[in-house]
Amino acid sequence: MRVPAGVAAGHPATAEVGLRILAAGGSAADAAVAAVLATTTSESILTGIGGGGFATYYDASTQTVTCLDFFCSVPGLDGDIAPGPMVPIEVFFGGVPQTYSIGGASVGVPGVPAGCGEVHRRWGRLPWQRVVEPAMTLASSGVVLPAAQARTLVSVAPALLPGEGAAIYAPRGELLQGGELLHHPGLDRALGILAEEGPATFYTGRLGRVIVDTVRATGGALGPADLAEYRVLELEVGHALIGGSHVYARHDLNGTIDTLAALPADLSTMSRPSRAVAVADALRTRGRQRLGDTTNISVVDHEGDACVITTTLGIGAGVWMPGLGINLNSMLGEGELITPDLEPGRRMQSMMCPLVVVDDSGDLVVAAGSAGASRIRTALVDTLLGVLVDGLDMPSAIARPRFHVVDNTVHAELGYPEDELVALEEAGYEVNRWPDMNHYFGGVSAVGVAGAAGDPRRGGVGAVA
């Protein structure tokens, strides 16, 4: 079976932008880039053009996979200013407090504009201005905030309300509710500059100058050299087998490919309780628990090419480009991303893992990615098991209850099979039964032979073109 052309994303407006570009003759790359730009309006609680990300591209004609890194880099190449202190904040997620740091000193060099430009340069068909145009239109009108994102907003409000964020997310003094209009004044103007001047405007042009002035005015060290020296990187492509299919993706900080490779080969013949223990054991070795603001877009076009892009702002720095509706990332305030080898110009690491799955003939089976920081790996593993081993359609595989492992604790969503949870307890795990289906457990969006779907936990949708 051939994968149908389609788009899966974290918001109906994001998916609609991708579908419109496909209908206009655009490639999977065109549609994915247009959708990423649209998320700066439709999913700014989760991501934005001021952040970083990764892309995985499948070329059907050559059956090759390419992984690109446009995540954030460490600033400081200019060497003319020392960063000030970051601003500590605390957010509550599942009742558990988590500490982050925001402010100008937390801002890494943004990569999304460069990444969008590189994906379009390599695989796009439509003119750049045509690809940016739908996001400009969306920014002018604003979007309806889904109930799922409104619940996320409650958790991350301490990061999003500083600066211009208060007027955007709490325009009447109270947080926006599901069904209300989310609008970013000035964002259409910023996207218009991007359409006119190209991605370079964020690095050596008008918008780049605004970024430097804004970050330095709020205590950051990011300077002109940091932006001018930023480059998109091509990465080694990792490989794992699951359910007789081949998974290709980059090697991420949380080890998604390594986890898939560590799963038993006989998953299809194991009992579900035994399989649950085997999956938990594979996940436990690298379990982490962070909130993270992330979104994913998966696109397959009419030629069978696929483009999967995952982007993030971290928690968001609360540093807004004045009058342009763009929040900048907080990557340097994400404790789990800080490694001993970081120095100015060095690319930071991430848990994001956009992937594609092909069969033994090299034909596409699934294009997928997920939001959710440390739960990205969990969500992708469970979704792939659902589609490739259990034979579920894509909406069912994404929507079914999941569990996530942190050290010796299994966090299980409402509705997860009790016999499997009992088996996990008998294997020595402590099981924390959550009272609901929760956006904590990730946000998958995928297109494949089993259909197209977004994650209901985060208001996601999928549609076939």
C-alpha positions as CSV (number, residue, x, y, z in Angstrom):
1,M,0.0,0.0,0.0
2,R,1.2,3.5,-0.8
3,V,1.1,6.2,1.8
4,P,-1.5,8.8,0.8
5,A,-0.6,12.4,0.5
6,G,-1.5,14.1,3.8
7,V,-0.6,16.4,6.7
8,A,-0.6,15.8,10.5
9,A,0.0,18.6,12.9
10,G,-0.8,20.0,16.3
11,H,-3.5,22.4,15.3
12,P,-6.2,22.3,12.7
13,A,-5.0,25.7,11.2
14,T,-1.5,24.3,10.9
15,A,-2.6,21.2,9.1
16,E,-4.9,23.4,6.8
17,V,-1.9,25.5,5.8
18,G,0.0,22.3,4.8
19,L,-2.9,20.9,2.8
20,R,-3.3,24.2,0.9
21,I,0.3,24.2,-0.1
22,L,0.0,20.5,-1.3
23,A,-3.1,21.5,-3.3
24,A,-1.2,24.3,-4.9
25,G,1.4,21.8,-6.2
26,G,3.9,22.2,-3.4
27,S,6.2,19.4,-2.3
28,A,6.2,17.8,1.1
29,A,9.0,20.2,2.0
30,D,7.0,23.2,0.9
31,A,4.0,22.1,2.9
32,A,6.0,21.3,6.0
33,V,7.9,24.6,5.9
34,A,4.6,26.5,5.4
35,A,3.1,24.7,8.4
36,V,6.1,25.3,10.6
37,L,5.9,29.0,9.9
38,A,2.1,28.8,10.7
39,T,2.8,27.4,14.1
40,T,4.3,30.7,15.2
41,T,0.6,31.8,15.2
42,S,-1.3,28.6,15.8
43,E,1.0,26.8,18.3
44,S,3.0,29.6,20.0
45,I,2.3,28.0,23.4
46,L,4.4,25.1,22.1
47,T,6.9,26.5,19.6
48,G,7.8,29.3,17.3
49,I,10.2,30.7,14.7
50,G,12.4,32.0,17.5
51,G,13.4,28.4,18.5
52,G,15.2,25.4,17.0
53,G,14.4,22.0,15.5
54,F,15.2,19.0,13.3
55,A,13.9,17.7,10.0
56,T,13.9,14.2,8.4
57,Y,13.2,14.0,4.7
58,Y,12.4,10.9,2.6
59,D,13.0,11.1,-1.1
60,A,10.8,8.5,-2.8
61,S,12.6,8.6,-6.1
62,T,15.9,7.6,-4.6
63,Q,14.6,6.0,-1.4
64,T,17.1,8.0,0.7
65,V,16.7,9.6,4.1
66,T,18.3,12.9,5.1
67,C,18.4,14.3,8.7
68,L,19.0,18.1,9.2
69,D,19.9,19.8,12.5
70,F,18.8,23.4,12.9
71,F,18.6,23.3,16.7
72,C,19.9,26.3,18.8
73,S,23.6,27.1,19.2
74,V,25.3,28.6,22.2
75,P,25.9,32.3,21.8
76,G,29.1,34.2,22.8
77,L,31.2,34.3,19.6
78,D,31.3,38.1,19.7
79,G,33.0,38.0,23.1
80,D,32.2,41.6,23.9
81,I,29.6,41.1,26.6
82,A,29.0,38.7,29.5
83,P,25.5,37.4,30.0
84,G,23.6,38.5,33.1
85,P,21.6,36.2,35.4
86,M,18.7,34.1,34.2
87,V,15.3,34.4,35.8
88,P,14.2,31.3,37.6
89,I,10.6,30.2,37.3
90,E,8.6,27.2,38.5
91,V,5.8,25.5,36.6
92,F,3.6,22.7,37.8
93,F,2.9,19.7,35.6
94,G,0.9,16.7,36.9
95,G,1.1,18.4,40.3
96,V,4.9,18.2,40.3
97,P,6.9,21.5,40.4
98,Q,9.7,21.9,37.8
99,T,12.2,24.7,37.7
100,Y,13.3,26.5,34.5
101,S,15.3,29.7,33.8
102,I,14.1,32.3,31.3
103,G,15.2,35.8,30.2
104,G,17.7,37.1,27.7
105,A,20.6,35.0,29.1
106,S,18.6,31.9,28.3
107,V,18.2,32.6,24.6
108,G,20.2,30.4,22.2
109,V,20.9,31.2,18.6
110,P,17.5,30.5,16.8
111,G,17.6,27.9,14.1
112,V,14.1,27.6,12.8
113,P,14.4,30.3,10.1
114,A,17.6,28.8,8.7
115,G,16.1,25.3,8.9
116,C,13.0,26.3,7.0
117,G,15.2,28.0,4.4
118,E,17.4,24.9,4.0
119,V,14.5,22.5,3.7
120,H,12.9,24.7,1.1
121,R,16.2,25.2,-0.8
122,R,16.9,21.5,-1.1
123,W,13.4,20.1,-1.7
124,G,11.0,22.9,-2.3
125,R,9.1,23.6,-5.6
126,L,7.1,26.7,-5.0
127,P,8.6,30.2,-4.6
128,W,9.7,31.1,-1.1
129,Q,7.1,34.0,-0.9
130,R,4.3,31.6,-1.8
131,V,5.4,29.2,1.0
132,V,5.4,32.0,3.6
133,E,2.1,33.6,2.5
134,P,-0.3,31.3,4.3
135,A,1.4,32.0,7.6
136,M,1.2,35.7,7.1
137,T,-2.6,35.4,6.4
138,L,-3.0,33.3,9.6
139,A,-1.0,35.8,11.6
140,S,-3.3,38.6,10.5
141,S,-6.5,36.9,11.6
142,G,-5.3,34.9,14.6
143,V,-6.5,31.4,15.4
144,V,-9.0,29.7,17.8
145,L,-7.1,28.3,20.8
146,P,-7.9,24.6,21.2
147,A,-9.0,23.4,24.6
148,A,-6.0,21.1,24.8
149,Q,-3.6,24.0,24.3
150,A,-5.5,26.1,26.8
151,R,-4.8,23.4,29.4
152,T,-1.1,23.5,28.5
153,L,-1.2,27.3,28.8
154,V,-2.2,27.0,32.5
155,S,1.0,25.0,33.2
156,V,3.4,27.2,31.3
157,A,1.9,30.6,32.0
158,P,4.9,31.6,34.2
159,A,7.1,31.4,31.1
160,L,4.7,32.9,28.6
161,L,3.3,35.9,30.5
162,P,6.4,38.0,30.9
163,G,6.9,40.9,28.5
164,E,4.5,41.1,25.6
165,G,3.1,37.7,26.5
166,A,0.6,39.0,29.0
167,A,-1.2,41.0,26.3
168,I,-1.3,37.9,24.0
169,Y,-2.2,35.1,26.4
170,A,-4.1,37.1,29.0
171,P,-5.5,40.1,27.1
172,R,-8.3,40.8,29.7
173,G,-6.2,39.9,32.7
174,E,-7.1,36.2,32.7
175,L,-5.6,33.4,30.6
176,L,-7.3,32.6,27.3
177,Q,-9.8,29.7,27.4
178,G,-10.3,27.1,24.8
179,G,-12.4,28.5,21.9
180,E,-11.1,32.0,22.3
181,L,-9.0,33.9,19.7
182,L,-5.2,33.8,20.0
183,H,-3.6,36.7,18.1
184,H,0.0,38.0,18.0
185,P,0.0,41.7,17.0
186,G,2.9,42.5,14.6
187,L,3.6,38.8,13.6
188,D,2.1,39.3,10.1
189,R,4.6,42.2,9.7
190,A,7.6,40.0,10.8
191,L,6.5,37.2,8.4
192,G,6.2,39.8,5.6
193,I,9.8,40.7,6.2
194,L,10.7,37.1,6.1
195,A,8.9,36.6,2.8
196,E,10.5,39.6,1.3
197,E,14.1,39.2,2.5
198,G,14.3,35.4,3.0
199,P,15.6,33.4,6.0
200,A,18.8,35.4,6.1
201,T,16.9,38.4,7.5
202,F,17.0,36.5,10.9
203,Y,20.8,36.3,10.8
204,T,22.3,39.2,8.8
205,G,19.3,41.4,8.0
206,R,16.6,43.5,9.7
207,L,15.2,40.9,12.0
208,G,18.6,39.8,13.1
209,R,19.4,43.3,14.3
210,V,16.2,43.3,16.3
211,I,17.1,39.9,17.9
212,V,20.5,41.1,19.0
213,D,19.1,44.4,20.5
214,T,16.3,42.6,22.2
215,V,18.4,39.8,23.8
216,R,21.1,42.2,24.9
217,A,18.6,44.6,26.4
218,T,17.3,41.7,28.6
219,G,20.7,40.4,29.8
220,G,21.7,38.0,27.1
221,A,25.1,37.8,25.2
222,L,23.8,36.8,21.8
223,G,25.5,39.0,19.1
224,P,25.9,39.6,15.4
225,A,28.7,37.0,15.0
226,D,26.5,34.3,16.6
227,L,23.8,34.9,14.0
228,A,26.2,35.3,11.1
229,E,28.0,32.1,11.8
230,Y,24.9,29.9,12.3
231,R,24.7,27.0,9.8
232,V,22.2,24.1,9.3
233,L,24.0,20.7,9.8
234,E,23.4,17.4,8.0
235,L,23.4,14.5,10.5
236,E,24.2,10.8,10.5
237,V,21.0,8.8,10.0
238,G,20.4,6.1,12.6
239,H,18.5,2.8,11.9
240,A,16.5,0.3,13.8
241,L,14.1,-2.6,13.0
242,I,10.6,-2.9,14.5
243,G,7.8,-5.2,13.3
244,G,9.8,-6.1,10.2
245,S,10.1,-2.4,9.1
246,H,13.1,-0.1,9.1
247,V,13.0,3.1,11.2
248,Y,15.4,6.0,10.2
249,A,16.1,9.0,12.3
250,R,18.8,11.0,13.9
251,H,20.5,9.9,17.2
252,D,18.7,12.1,19.8
253,L,19.6,12.9,23.4
254,N,17.1,10.4,24.7
255,G,18.1,7.5,22.4
256,T,15.0,6.8,20.5
257,I,16.7,4.7,17.8
258,D,18.8,2.8,20.4
259,T,15.6,2.1,22.4
260,L,13.8,0.7,19.3
261,A,16.9,-1.4,18.5
262,A,16.9,-2.8,22.1
263,L,13.3,-4.1,21.9
264,P,12.9,-7.9,21.6
265,A,12.6,-9.2,18.1
266,D,9.6,-11.4,18.9
267,L,7.3,-8.5,20.0
268,S,4.4,-9.8,17.8
269,T,4.3,-13.2,19.6
270,M,4.8,-11.9,23.2
271,S,1.8,-11.6,25.5
272,R,0.9,-7.9,26.1
273,P,1.8,-8.0,29.8
274,S,5.2,-9.5,28.9
275,R,5.7,-6.9,26.2
276,A,4.8,-4.1,28.5
277,V,7.7,-5.1,30.8
278,A,10.1,-5.5,27.9
279,V,9.2,-2.0,26.6
280,A,9.5,-0.5,30.1
281,D,12.9,-2.1,30.5
282,A,14.1,-0.6,27.2
283,L,12.8,2.8,28.2
284,R,14.1,2.9,31.7
285,T,17.8,3.2,30.9
286,R,17.4,6.8,29.7
287,G,14.2,8.0,31.4
288,R,13.9,11.7,32.0
289,Q,11.0,13.9,33.1
290,R,10.7,17.4,31.7
291,L,7.8,19.5,30.4
292,G,9.1,21.1,27.2
293,D,7.2,23.1,24.6
294,T,7.4,21.3,21.3
295,T,5.4,20.5,18.2
296,N,5.7,18.3,15.2
297,I,4.5,18.4,11.6
298,S,4.5,15.3,9.3
299,V,3.8,15.7,5.5
300,V,3.6,13.2,2.6
301,D,3.1,14.6,-0.9
302,H,1.6,13.2,-4.0
303,E,5.0,11.9,-5.2
304,G,5.4,9.9,-2.0
305,D,8.1,12.2,-0.6
306,A,7.9,12.8,3.2
307,C,9.1,15.7,5.4
308,V,8.9,15.5,9.2
309,I,9.9,18.6,11.2
310,T,9.9,19.0,15.0
311,T,10.5,22.4,16.5
312,T,10.6,23.9,20.0
313,L,11.0,27.1,22.0
314,G,12.0,25.2,25.2
315,I,9.7,26.7,27.8
316,G,10.0,30.1,26.0
317,A,12.3,32.9,27.3
318,G,9.6,35.5,27.7
319,V,11.7,37.7,25.5
320,W,9.6,39.1,22.7
321,M,10.9,40.8,19.6
322,P,9.2,44.2,20.1
323,G,6.0,44.8,18.1
324,L,6.7,41.6,16.0
325,G,4.9,38.9,18.0
326,I,7.8,36.5,18.2
327,N,8.9,34.9,21.5
328,L,12.5,33.7,21.6
329,N,13.7,30.3,22.9
330,S,15.0,29.5,26.4
331,M,17.4,26.7,25.5
332,L,20.2,27.8,27.8
333,G,17.7,27.6,30.7
334,E,16.8,24.0,30.0
335,G,19.0,22.2,32.6
336,E,18.9,18.8,30.9
337,L,20.3,20.3,27.6
338,I,23.3,21.8,29.3
339,T,26.3,19.5,28.7
340,P,29.9,20.0,29.7
341,D,31.2,20.5,26.2
342,L,29.0,23.6,25.4
343,E,31.0,26.6,24.3
344,P,30.2,29.6,22.1
345,G,29.1,28.4,18.6
346,R,28.5,24.8,19.7
347,R,25.2,23.2,18.8
348,M,23.1,22.1,21.7
349,Q,21.6,18.6,22.0
350,S,17.9,17.7,22.0
351,M,15.4,14.9,22.5
352,M,13.5,15.6,19.3
353,C,13.4,12.8,16.8
354,P,11.4,13.2,13.5
355,L,11.5,9.8,11.8
356,V,10.4,7.8,8.8
357,V,9.7,4.1,8.5
358,V,10.1,2.1,5.3
359,D,9.5,-1.5,4.3
360,D,12.1,-4.0,3.0
361,S,11.6,-2.6,-0.5
362,G,12.5,0.9,0.6
363,D,8.9,2.2,0.3
364,L,7.5,4.6,2.8
365,V,5.3,3.2,5.6
366,V,5.2,6.0,8.2
367,A,6.3,9.6,8.6
368,A,6.1,10.6,12.2
369,G,7.3,12.8,15.0
370,S,6.3,13.9,18.4
371,A,6.2,16.7,20.9
372,G,6.9,16.1,24.6
373,A,10.6,16.5,25.6
374,S,11.5,13.2,27.4
375,R,8.1,11.7,26.4
376,I,8.9,12.0,22.7
377,R,10.7,8.7,22.7
378,T,7.9,7.0,24.7
379,A,5.1,8.4,22.4
380,L,6.9,7.4,19.2
381,V,7.8,3.9,20.4
382,D,4.2,3.2,21.5
383,T,2.7,4.6,18.2
384,L,5.1,2.5,16.1
385,L,4.2,-0.6,18.1
386,G,0.5,0.2,17.5
387,V,0.8,0.6,13.8
388,L,3.6,-1.9,12.9
389,V,3.0,-4.7,15.5
390,D,-0.6,-4.4,16.6
391,G,-2.0,-3.4,13.2
392,L,-3.9,-0.4,14.4
393,D,-5.0,2.5,12.2
394,M,-3.0,5.7,12.8
395,P,-5.7,7.6,14.8
396,S,-6.2,4.6,17.2
397,A,-2.4,4.0,17.6
398,I,-1.9,7.7,18.6
399,A,-4.9,8.0,20.8
400,R,-4.6,4.9,22.9
401,P,-3.4,5.2,26.5
402,R,0.4,5.2,27.0
403,F,2.9,4.8,29.8
404,H,6.1,6.6,30.4
405,V,9.1,5.4,32.5
406,V,11.1,7.6,34.8
407,D,13.7,5.6,36.7
408,N,11.7,2.8,38.4
409,T,8.3,4.6,38.1
410,V,5.8,3.9,35.4
411,H,3.4,6.8,34.7
412,A,0.3,5.3,33.1
413,E,-2.6,7.2,31.5
414,L,-6.2,6.6,32.4
415,G,-7.4,3.5,30.5
416,Y,-4.1,1.7,30.2
417,P,-4.8,-2.0,30.4
418,E,-4.7,-3.1,34.1
419,D,-3.3,-6.5,33.4
420,E,-0.2,-4.9,31.9
421,L,0.2,-2.5,34.9
422,V,0.0,-5.5,37.3
423,A,2.7,-7.2,35.3
424,L,4.9,-4.1,35.6
425,E,4.3,-4.0,39.3
426,E,5.2,-7.7,39.6
427,A,8.4,-6.9,37.7
428,G,9.4,-4.4,40.3
429,Y,8.1,-1.1,38.9
430,E,6.1,1.4,40.9
431,V,3.0,2.4,38.9
432,N,1.6,5.9,39.1
433,R,-1.9,5.7,37.6
434,W,-2.9,9.1,36.2
435,P,-6.6,10.1,36.4
436,D,-6.8,11.3,32.8
437,M,-5.4,11.3,29.3
438,N,-2.8,14.1,29.5
439,H,-0.6,16.2,27.2
440,Y,2.3,15.2,29.5
441,F,2.4,11.9,27.5
442,G,3.5,13.6,24.3
443,G,2.0,14.8,21.0
444,V,2.5,12.5,18.0
445,S,1.6,13.6,14.5
446,A,2.0,11.0,11.7
447,V,1.0,10.1,8.1
448,G,1.3,6.5,6.9
449,V,-0.3,3.6,5.2
450,A,-2.5,3.4,8.3
451,G,-3.8,7.0,7.8
452,A,-3.0,10.5,9.1
453,A,-3.6,11.7,12.6
454,G,-2.6,14.3,15.2
455,D,-2.5,13.7,18.9
456,P,-5.8,14.4,20.7
457,R,-3.9,15.2,23.9
458,R,-2.7,18.4,22.3
459,G,-5.5,19.2,19.9
460,G,-3.7,17.7,16.9
461,V,-5.3,16.7,13.7
462,G,-4.4,14.7,10.5
463,A,-5.9,14.8,7.1
464,V,-5.4,13.1,3.7
465,A,-5.0,15.5,0.8
